[in-house]
Amino acid sequence: KDQTVLVCRRLGLQPVLRVQASSVETLRQMVALDYGLAVLPELATRGRFAGPGSGAGAVVAEPLAGADCSRQLVLVWRRTFPRPEQLQTLARLIRQELATDG
């Protein structure tokens, strides 16, 4: 969480953390239920959004590869989010910021 907030602040963004969870599974379910977006390990999204009530087809996972990432991260949001282009722009900015860290 701290790294995500730091990168957002360096991009001039102030994230609003209304609900927080430490469990990747809880975060995944919160996104599927339209509670917001999350930065998750890519591995946590593989095959996880399938089946009844899981948000199958309703979730977008945008890679956030950086120059020196120790694991692959993705930005995850509901497909029905009203401004997906803004989140794609956010993902692009985060990728650029991570690339300059190396």
Contacts in CASP RR format, 6 or more apart in sequence:
PFRMAT RR
TARGET T0000
AUTHOR 0000-0000-0000
METHOD contacts of the structure
MODEL  1
KDQTVLVCRRLGLQPVLRVQASSVETLRQMVALDYGLAVLPELATRGRFA
GPGSGAGAVVAEPLAGADCSRQLVLVWRRTFPRPEQLQTLARLIRQELAT
DG
1 17 0 8 1.000
1 20 0 8 1.000
4 15 0 8 1.000
4 39 0 8 1.000
5 15 0 8 1.000
5 17 0 8 1.000
7 94 0 8 1.000
7 97 0 8 1.000
7 98 0 8 1.000
8 14 0 8 1.000
8 15 0 8 1.000
8 94 0 8 1.000
10 97 0 8 1.000
11 90 0 8 1.000
11 93 0 8 1.000
11 94 0 8 1.000
11 97 0 8 1.000
13 90 0 8 1.000
19 30 0 8 1.000
19 35 0 8 1.000
21 27 0 8 1.000
21 30 0 8 1.000
24 40 0 8 1.000
24 41 0 8 1.000
24 44 0 8 1.000
25 44 0 8 1.000
27 38 0 8 1.000
27 40 0 8 1.000
28 38 0 8 1.000
28 40 0 8 1.000
28 44 0 8 1.000
28 45 0 8 1.000
28 48 0 8 1.000
28 49 0 8 1.000
28 76 0 8 1.000
30 36 0 8 1.000
30 38 0 8 1.000
31 37 0 8 1.000
31 38 0 8 1.000
31 59 0 8 1.000
31 76 0 8 1.000
31 77 0 8 1.000
31 78 0 8 1.000
32 49 0 8 1.000
32 53 0 8 1.000
32 54 0 8 1.000
32 55 0 8 1.000
32 58 0 8 1.000
32 59 0 8 1.000
32 78 0 8 1.000
34 78 0 8 1.000
34 80 0 8 1.000
36 77 0 8 1.000
36 78 0 8 1.000
36 81 0 8 1.000
37 75 0 8 1.000
37 76 0 8 1.000
37 77 0 8 1.000
37 81 0 8 1.000
37 87 0 8 1.000
38 75 0 8 1.000
38 76 0 8 1.000
39 64 0 8 1.000
39 73 0 8 1.000
39 74 0 8 1.000
39 75 0 8 1.000
39 76 0 8 1.000
40 61 0 8 1.000
40 73 0 8 1.000
40 74 0 8 1.000
40 76 0 8 1.000
41 71 0 8 1.000
41 72 0 8 1.000
41 73 0 8 1.000
41 74 0 8 1.000
42 61 0 8 1.000
42 63 0 8 1.000
42 71 0 8 1.000
42 72 0 8 1.000
42 73 0 8 1.000
42 74 0 8 1.000
43 71 0 8 1.000
43 72 0 8 1.000
45 59 0 8 1.000
45 61 0 8 1.000
45 74 0 8 1.000
45 76 0 8 1.000
48 54 0 8 1.000
49 55 0 8 1.000
49 56 0 8 1.000
49 57 0 8 1.000
49 58 0 8 1.000
49 59 0 8 1.000
50 56 0 8 1.000
57 79 0 8 1.000
58 78 0 8 1.000
58 79 0 8 1.000
58 80 0 8 1.000
59 76 0 8 1.000
59 77 0 8 1.000
59 78 0 8 1.000
59 79 0 8 1.000
60 76 0 8 1.000
60 77 0 8 1.000
60 78 0 8 1.000
60 79 0 8 1.000
60 81 0 8 1.000
60 84 0 8 1.000
60 87 0 8 1.000
61 74 0 8 1.000
61 75 0 8 1.000
61 76 0 8 1.000
62 74 0 8 1.000
62 75 0 8 1.000
62 76 0 8 1.000
62 87 0 8 1.000
62 88 0 8 1.000
62 91 0 8 1.000
63 72 0 8 1.000
63 73 0 8 1.000
63 74 0 8 1.000
63 91 0 8 1.000
63 95 0 8 1.000
64 72 0 8 1.000
64 73 0 8 1.000
64 74 0 8 1.000
64 75 0 8 1.000
64 91 0 8 1.000
64 94 0 8 1.000
64 95 0 8 1.000
64 98 0 8 1.000
65 72 0 8 1.000
65 73 0 8 1.000
65 95 0 8 1.000
65 98 0 8 1.000
66 95 0 8 1.000
66 98 0 8 1.000
66 99 0 8 1.000
66 101 0 8 1.000
67 98 0 8 1.000
67 99 0 8 1.000
67 100 0 8 1.000
67 101 0 8 1.000
67 102 0 8 1.000
68 98 0 8 1.000
68 101 0 8 1.000
68 102 0 8 1.000
69 98 0 8 1.000
75 87 0 8 1.000
75 90 0 8 1.000
75 91 0 8 1.000
75 94 0 8 1.000
77 84 0 8 1.000
77 87 0 8 1.000
81 87 0 8 1.000
END
